């Protein structure tokens, strides 16, 4: 079965609401819902986060990254949450969920793709945070959150890669070409780009994402980036282009853009995009590293 046939099978599951998530995702979604409750205190949040050692370490690491550290290092989860706030804490919990979506395959090829996809995700999240704060003047925590979840569809595909190994390989025919052996789904011509959106939408329904983030993801799938960027969608698209590590499951988008990524620049106030990114190098590096931890 080639990649497009595999994608069509998963798209059909998405249409029926039959996507299957790893068991640990349910527990993390419950944690996310509890933390999102207005009655959840910092003390309660601290206790919940401490029950997840990897999450606790990541929360402290991000609080101590150059992007958030404005008053010396913090050494415990409660202080880290006080510094970050609940919005950023929820974004960090979402990063845990996104990683869990890929499952825990023992296949080396799937593990390598998962790691590379997470490296790409972490870079896009960090870039989105800096671009939002320094250039588009949007809420940087929302931008980082959007960056964290922008590849949810592909993380889900990785969880299906043992059943459909062709998901890890590019198609041998062009995007949008139809396989005559497969019936068309009603009202849908499923090419490689639309399948990402369909599967992505099915996944994000489970994550209960804010409307602004969903709109930004739609721009990611179908939008055209403005230059200089203005919206959250523009911010996400630019961060995706600038990320040094590309998505290992995006076999089409980078074919032409890679040649021009190093040439992307524009004037912002008294500086330029490239000068701002250079000034923000430590913030980008430490935030990316904390997200990868």
C-alpha positions as CSV (number, residue, x, y, z in Angstrom):
1,X,0.0,0.0,0.0
2,X,1.5,3.4,-1.0
3,X,1.4,6.5,1.1
4,X,-1.7,8.0,-0.5
5,X,-3.7,4.8,0.0
6,X,-2.6,4.8,3.6
7,X,-3.6,8.4,4.1
8,X,-7.0,7.8,2.6
9,X,-7.6,5.0,5.0
10,X,-6.8,7.3,7.9
11,X,-8.8,10.1,6.5
12,X,-11.8,7.8,6.3
13,X,-11.3,7.0,10.0
14,X,-11.1,10.7,10.7
15,X,-14.4,11.3,8.9
16,X,-16.0,8.6,11.0
17,X,-14.5,9.9,14.3
18,X,-12.6,6.6,14.7
19,X,-9.1,7.9,15.4
20,X,-7.4,5.9,18.2
21,X,-5.1,7.6,20.6
22,X,-2.5,6.1,22.9
23,X,-3.8,5.3,26.4
24,X,-1.6,7.9,28.1
25,X,-3.1,10.7,26.1
26,X,-6.4,10.4,28.0
27,X,-4.6,11.0,31.3
28,X,-2.8,14.0,30.0
29,X,-6.0,15.5,28.6
30,X,-7.6,15.1,32.0
31,X,-4.6,16.9,33.6
32,X,-5.0,19.7,31.0
33,X,-8.7,20.0,31.8
34,X,-8.0,20.2,35.5
35,X,-5.3,22.9,35.1
36,X,-7.7,24.9,32.8
37,X,-10.3,25.0,35.6
38,X,-10.5,28.6,37.0
39,X,-10.6,27.1,40.5
40,X,-7.3,25.4,40.1
41,X,-4.8,27.0,42.4
42,X,-1.0,27.3,42.0
43,X,-0.6,24.8,44.9
44,X,-2.9,22.3,43.3
45,X,-1.3,22.8,39.9
46,X,2.1,22.2,41.5
47,X,1.0,18.9,43.0
48,X,-0.4,17.7,39.7
49,X,2.7,18.6,37.8
50,X,4.9,17.0,40.3
51,X,3.1,13.7,39.6
52,X,4.7,13.8,36.2
53,X,8.5,14.1,36.7
54,X,9.3,14.8,33.0
55,X,6.6,17.5,32.9
56,X,7.9,19.0,36.1
57,X,11.5,19.1,34.8
58,X,10.3,20.8,31.6
59,X,8.3,23.4,33.5
60,X,11.3,24.4,35.5
61,X,13.6,24.4,32.5
62,X,11.3,26.6,30.5
63,X,10.9,29.0,33.4
64,X,14.7,29.3,33.6
65,X,15.1,29.8,29.8
66,X,16.2,33.2,28.6
67,X,12.8,33.8,27.1
68,X,11.2,33.8,30.6
69,X,14.0,34.2,33.1
70,X,13.9,37.9,34.2
71,X,14.8,37.5,37.8
72,X,17.2,34.6,38.5
73,X,16.7,30.9,38.3
74,X,13.8,29.2,40.0
75,X,14.4,25.8,41.6
76,X,10.9,24.4,42.2
77,X,7.7,23.8,40.3
78,X,5.6,26.2,42.3
79,X,7.9,29.1,41.6
80,X,8.2,28.1,38.0
81,X,4.4,28.1,37.6
82,X,4.2,31.5,39.3
83,X,6.7,32.8,36.8
84,X,5.2,31.3,33.7
85,X,1.5,31.6,34.4
86,X,-1.3,29.1,33.6
87,X,-1.4,29.9,29.9
88,X,2.2,28.8,29.4
89,X,1.7,25.9,31.7
90,X,-1.1,24.6,29.6
91,X,1.0,25.0,26.5
92,X,3.7,22.9,28.2
93,X,1.2,20.2,29.0
94,X,0.1,20.3,25.4
95,X,3.7,19.6,24.4
96,X,3.5,16.4,26.5
97,X,0.2,15.4,24.7
98,X,1.7,16.1,21.3
99,X,4.7,13.8,22.0
100,X,2.3,11.1,23.3
101,X,0.2,11.2,20.1
102,X,3.1,9.5,18.3
103,X,2.9,6.5,20.6
104,X,5.8,4.5,21.8
105,X,6.9,2.4,18.9
106,X,10.1,0.3,19.2
107,X,10.7,0.6,15.5
108,X,14.0,2.6,15.0
109,X,12.8,4.4,11.9
110,X,9.6,5.6,13.6
111,X,11.5,6.7,16.6
112,X,13.9,8.7,14.4
113,X,11.0,10.4,12.6
114,X,9.3,11.2,15.9
115,X,12.5,12.7,17.3
116,X,13.1,14.8,14.2
117,X,9.4,15.9,14.1
118,X,9.7,17.0,17.7
119,X,12.9,18.9,17.0
120,X,11.1,20.7,14.2
121,X,8.1,21.4,16.5
122,X,10.3,22.8,19.3
123,X,12.1,25.1,16.9
124,X,8.8,26.4,15.4
125,X,7.4,26.9,18.9
126,X,10.4,28.9,20.1
127,X,10.5,31.0,16.8
128,X,6.8,31.7,17.1
129,X,7.2,33.0,20.6
130,X,10.0,35.4,19.6
131,X,8.4,36.5,16.4
132,X,5.1,37.2,18.2
133,X,6.8,39.2,21.0
134,X,9.3,41.1,18.9
135,X,7.7,41.5,15.5
136,X,3.9,40.8,15.2
137,X,3.2,42.0,18.8
138,X,0.9,39.2,19.5
139,X,0.6,37.2,22.7
140,X,3.8,35.2,22.7
141,X,2.4,32.4,24.9
142,X,-0.4,31.8,22.4
143,X,2.1,31.8,19.6
144,X,4.3,29.2,21.3
145,X,1.2,27.1,22.0
146,X,0.3,27.2,18.3
147,X,3.8,26.2,17.4
148,X,3.7,23.3,19.8
149,X,0.4,21.9,18.3
150,X,1.0,22.7,14.6
151,X,2.1,19.2,13.8
152,X,-0.5,17.2,15.7
153,X,-1.7,15.5,12.5
154,X,1.7,14.2,11.7
155,X,2.4,13.0,15.2
156,X,-0.8,11.0,15.0
157,X,0.3,9.6,11.6
158,X,3.5,8.4,13.3
159,X,1.3,6.4,15.7
160,X,-0.1,4.6,12.7
161,X,3.2,4.0,10.9
162,X,3.6,0.4,12.1
163,X,0.3,-0.5,10.5
164,X,0.9,1.7,7.5
165,X,4.7,1.8,6.9
166,X,4.3,3.7,3.7
167,X,3.4,6.8,5.7
168,X,7.1,7.3,6.3
169,X,7.9,7.5,2.6
170,X,7.1,10.0,-0.1
171,X,4.6,9.1,-2.8
172,X,5.8,8.0,-6.2
173,X,3.2,10.2,-8.0
174,X,2.3,13.8,-7.7
175,X,0.1,15.6,-5.2
176,X,-3.5,15.5,-6.2
177,X,-3.2,12.6,-8.7
178,X,-6.0,10.1,-8.1
179,X,-5.5,6.4,-7.7
180,X,-8.2,4.8,-9.9
181,X,-8.3,1.7,-7.7
182,X,-9.6,3.7,-4.7
183,X,-13.2,5.0,-4.4
184,X,-13.4,8.8,-3.9
185,X,-14.7,9.9,-0.5
186,X,-17.9,11.9,-0.7
187,X,-17.4,15.6,-1.5
188,X,-13.6,15.2,-0.9
189,X,-10.6,14.9,-3.2
190,X,-8.0,13.7,-0.8
191,X,-4.6,14.9,-1.8
192,X,-1.5,15.0,0.5
193,X,-2.2,18.5,1.6
194,X,-5.9,18.2,2.3
195,X,-5.4,15.0,4.2
196,X,-3.1,16.7,6.7
197,X,-5.8,19.3,7.4
198,X,-8.5,16.6,7.7
199,X,-6.5,14.5,10.1
200,X,-5.3,17.5,11.9
201,X,-8.8,18.8,12.5
202,X,-9.9,15.4,13.8
203,X,-7.0,15.4,16.3
204,X,-7.4,19.0,17.5
205,X,-11.1,18.4,18.3
206,X,-9.9,16.1,21.1
207,X,-7.5,18.8,22.3
208,X,-10.1,21.6,22.6
209,X,-7.8,24.2,21.2
210,X,-8.6,28.0,21.5
211,X,-10.3,29.4,18.4
212,X,-7.4,31.7,17.6
213,X,-5.0,28.7,17.5
214,X,-7.4,26.7,15.3
215,X,-7.6,29.6,12.9
216,X,-3.8,29.9,12.8
217,X,-3.5,26.2,12.0
218,X,-6.0,26.6,9.2
219,X,-3.7,29.3,7.8
220,X,-0.8,26.8,8.2
221,X,-2.6,24.3,6.0
222,X,-4.1,26.6,3.4
223,X,-3.0,30.2,4.0
224,X,-0.5,32.5,2.3
225,X,2.0,34.2,4.6
226,X,2.0,38.0,4.6
227,X,5.4,39.7,4.5
228,X,6.0,41.2,7.1
229,X,3.8,38.9,9.2
230,X,0.7,40.3,10.9
231,X,-1.5,37.5,12.2
232,X,-0.9,34.5,14.3
233,X,-1.2,32.4,11.2
234,X,1.5,34.5,9.5
235,X,3.7,34.1,12.6
236,X,3.3,30.3,12.5
237,X,4.0,30.1,8.7
238,X,7.1,32.2,9.0
239,X,8.4,30.2,12.0
240,X,7.8,27.0,10.1
241,X,9.9,28.3,7.2
242,X,12.7,29.5,9.4
243,X,13.0,26.3,11.4
244,X,16.4,24.7,10.8
245,X,15.0,21.2,11.2
246,X,12.2,20.5,8.7
247,X,9.3,18.2,9.2
248,X,10.3,14.6,8.2
249,X,6.7,14.0,7.0
250,X,6.4,17.1,4.8
251,X,7.6,15.8,1.5
252,X,6.4,18.7,-0.7
253,X,6.3,22.1,1.0
254,X,10.1,22.5,1.3
255,X,11.0,21.5,-2.2
256,X,11.1,25.1,-3.5
257,X,11.3,27.2,-0.3
258,X,14.5,25.8,1.1
259,X,16.5,27.8,-1.4
260,X,15.0,31.0,-0.2
261,X,14.8,30.5,3.6
262,X,18.2,32.1,4.2
263,X,17.1,35.1,2.2
264,X,14.0,35.9,4.2
265,X,14.4,39.3,5.7
266,X,12.4,42.5,6.1
267,X,12.5,45.8,8.1
268,X,10.8,45.9,11.5
269,X,11.0,49.2,13.2
270,X,14.6,50.2,13.5
271,X,15.9,46.7,12.7
272,X,15.3,43.7,10.5
273,X,14.1,40.2,11.0
274,X,17.5,38.7,10.8
275,X,19.0,41.2,13.3
276,X,16.1,40.5,15.7
277,X,16.7,36.8,15.4
278,X,20.4,37.3,16.0
279,X,19.6,39.3,19.1
280,X,17.2,36.6,20.3
281,X,19.6,33.8,19.7
282,X,20.0,32.8,23.3
283,X,16.3,33.0,23.9
284,X,15.6,30.8,20.9
285,X,18.4,28.3,21.9
286,X,17.4,27.9,25.5
287,X,13.7,27.8,24.9
288,X,14.1,25.2,22.2
289,X,16.4,23.1,24.5
290,X,13.9,23.3,27.3
291,X,11.0,22.2,25.1
292,X,13.1,19.3,23.9
293,X,14.0,18.2,27.4
